[in-house]
């Protein structure tokens, strides 16, 4: 029985920075809130706009938070905040761990191991909800890392709300374990493929924290 302990993020949930790639959504929202607040004393219409605009701006600031993390020591760590949706053996001997990211999770993804990025491929597709089996045909970005365990594949999958995946680093980049590598706006799903012989130490329904939760068994 998997027995990994997922500690709470050791970052202070409200500390840290905003995610790279948030600007196209965040800046117009914050600007609208600021302008409507400035005009609200003189205009009833502006006051009516100010309340929902400010609430939306606050929500955007929360959605695009990017807290610092104390990275866990381990061979393979979680690339995403979320919940383990499925654990499936693959025909080639690998094991796929699928992590569902809700809109309330941190949307920044991190490198599961240290190594070199050998491939970053954008694959066009649909936008069905990430918990749907057909989401495997959604828009996605497929990553390959050359690591001490060999080739590691990770897939960022867009969902019904998240319609833009933002890779932070290009092919050929060397990454440290837990380093930020990309963003899925408003959450979705991240699939991690473990090589044959690597045992999984999480279970379906378990919460994960990017950079903190260990995925493989020691």
C-alpha positions in Angstrom: 0.0 0.0 0.0 1.5 3.4 -0.9 2.3 5.4 2.1 3.9 8.7 1.0 3.2 11.6 3.3 2.3 14.8 1.5 3.3 17.7 3.7 1.6 21.1 3.4 3.5 23.5 1.2 6.4 24.9 3.2 6.1 28.3 1.6 3.4 30.3 3.3 0.5 30.2 0.9 0.4 33.9 0.4 4.1 34.5 0.1 6.1 34.3 -3.1 5.7 35.7 -6.6 3.3 35.7 -9.5 3.6 33.1 -12.2 5.3 34.0 -15.4 2.8 33.9 -18.2 -0.1 35.4 -16.1 0.1 38.9 -17.5 -2.3 38.6 -20.4 -5.1 37.6 -17.9 -3.9 39.5 -14.9 -3.0 42.9 -16.1 -6.4 43.8 -17.7 -8.3 42.6 -14.7 -6.2 44.5 -12.2 -6.3 47.6 -14.4 -10.1 47.5 -14.6 -10.4 47.1 -10.9 -8.0 50.0 -10.2 -9.7 52.4 -12.6 -13.2 51.5 -11.4 -12.1 51.9 -7.7 -10.6 55.3 -8.5 -13.8 56.5 -10.2 -16.2 54.9 -7.8 -16.5 58.0 -5.5 -17.8 60.1 -8.4 -19.8 57.5 -10.4 -22.4 55.1 -9.4 -21.7 53.0 -12.5 -18.0 52.8 -11.7 -18.9 51.8 -8.1 -21.1 49.0 -9.5 -18.2 47.7 -11.6 -15.6 48.2 -8.8 -16.9 45.4 -6.5 -16.9 42.5 -9.0 -13.8 43.8 -10.8 -11.9 43.9 -7.5 -13.1 40.4 -6.5 -12.0 39.1 -9.9 -8.6 40.7 -9.6 -8.1 39.2 -6.2 -9.1 35.8 -7.6 -6.6 36.2 -10.4 -3.8 37.1 -8.0 -4.6 33.9 -6.1 -4.9 31.7 -9.2 -1.6 32.9 -10.5 0.4 32.7 -7.3 3.8 31.0 -7.5 5.0 30.3 -4.0 8.6 29.3 -3.1 9.0 25.7 -2.2 11.5 23.7 -0.1 12.3 21.0 -2.6 12.0 17.4 -1.3 15.0 15.0 -1.6 14.0 12.0 -3.6 14.5 10.3 -7.0 11.2 11.5 -8.5 9.0 14.3 -7.1 5.6 15.6 -8.2 5.6 18.0 -11.1 2.2 19.5 -10.2 -0.1 20.5 -7.3 -3.3 18.6 -7.4 -4.8 15.1 -6.8 -3.7 11.8 -8.3 -6.4 10.9 -10.8 -5.1 7.6 -12.0 -2.1 5.3 -11.9 -1.9 3.1 -15.0 0.7 0.5 -16.3 1.7 1.2 -19.8 2.4 -1.4 -22.6 6.0 -0.5 -22.7 6.5 -1.2 -19.0 6.3 2.3 -17.8 3.7 3.6 -15.3 1.7 6.7 -15.9 0.7 8.8 -12.9 -2.0 11.4 -13.9 -2.4 14.4 -11.6 -5.5 16.5 -11.9 -5.1 20.2 -11.2 -8.2 22.2 -10.3 -8.5 26.0 -10.9 -7.7 26.4 -7.2 -4.3 24.7 -7.3 -1.0 26.5 -8.1 -0.6 26.2 -11.9 3.2 26.3 -12.1 4.8 22.9 -12.9 8.2 21.8 -11.8 10.9 19.4 -13.1 10.3 15.9 -11.5 14.1 15.1 -11.7 17.3 16.9 -12.5 18.5 16.5 -16.1 18.5 17.9 -19.6 15.4 18.8 -21.6 15.7 16.7 -24.7 12.3 17.6 -26.2 9.5 20.1 -25.8 6.7 19.5 -28.3 3.4 21.3 -28.5 0.6 19.1 -29.8 -2.7 20.8 -30.9 -6.0 19.3 -29.7 -9.3 19.8 -28.0 -10.4 21.3 -24.7 -12.6 18.8 -22.9 -12.6 18.6 -19.1 -9.3 17.2 -17.8 -11.1 14.5 -15.7 -12.7 13.1 -18.9 -10.9 10.2 -20.6 -11.1 12.0 -23.9 -8.9 14.7 -22.5 -5.9 12.6 -23.7 -6.6 14.2 -27.1 -6.6 17.7 -25.7 -4.0 20.3 -26.5 -0.8 19.4 -24.7 2.9 19.9 -24.4 5.1 16.8 -24.2 8.4 17.0 -22.4 11.3 14.6 -22.4 14.1 14.7 -19.8 17.4 12.9 -19.9 17.9 11.9 -16.3 19.8 9.5 -14.1 16.8 7.1 -14.6 17.0 7.5 -18.4 14.3 9.2 -20.4 11.4 10.7 -18.4 8.3 11.8 -20.2 5.9 14.5 -18.7 2.8 15.8 -20.4 1.0 19.1 -19.6 -2.6 18.7 -20.8 -5.0 21.7 -21.3 -8.6 21.4 -20.0 -11.9 23.0 -20.6 -10.8 26.3 -18.8 -7.1 26.1 -19.4 -6.5 26.9 -23.0 -2.9 27.9 -23.0 0.2 26.1 -21.8 3.3 28.2 -21.3 6.6 26.4 -21.3 9.3 28.4 -19.5 12.4 26.7 -20.9 13.5 25.4 -24.3 15.0 22.1 -25.5 18.6 21.7 -24.5 18.2 23.4 -21.1 19.7 21.7 -18.0 17.2 21.7 -15.1 17.5 21.1 -11.4 14.9 18.9 -9.7 12.0 21.1 -8.6 12.9 23.9 -11.0 9.9 25.8 -12.5 9.5 24.6 -16.1 6.0 25.9 -17.2 2.5 27.0 -16.5 -1.0 25.7 -17.4 -3.3 28.6 -17.0 -6.2 27.7 -14.6 -5.1 24.2 -14.1 -5.8 21.0 -15.9 -3.7 17.7 -15.8 -0.1 16.6 -15.8 0.9 13.1 -16.7 4.2 11.7 -15.5 5.6 8.4 -17.0 7.9 6.4 -14.6 10.4 4.0 -16.2 10.0 0.3 -15.9 11.1 -0.9 -12.4 10.4 2.3 -10.6 7.7 1.7 -8.0 4.9 4.3 -7.4 4.5 5.5 -3.8 1.4 7.6 -4.2 -2.2 6.4 -4.6 -5.3 7.5 -6.4 -7.0 10.4 -4.6 -3.8 11.5 -2.8 -3.0 15.2 -2.9 0.3 16.2 -4.4 2.4 19.4 -4.0 4.9 20.2 -6.8 8.4 19.9 -5.7 7.4 18.4 -2.3 5.5 15.1 -2.8 7.7 12.2 -3.6 6.2 10.0 -6.4 8.5 7.0 -6.4 9.1 4.5 -3.5 12.5 4.8 -1.8 
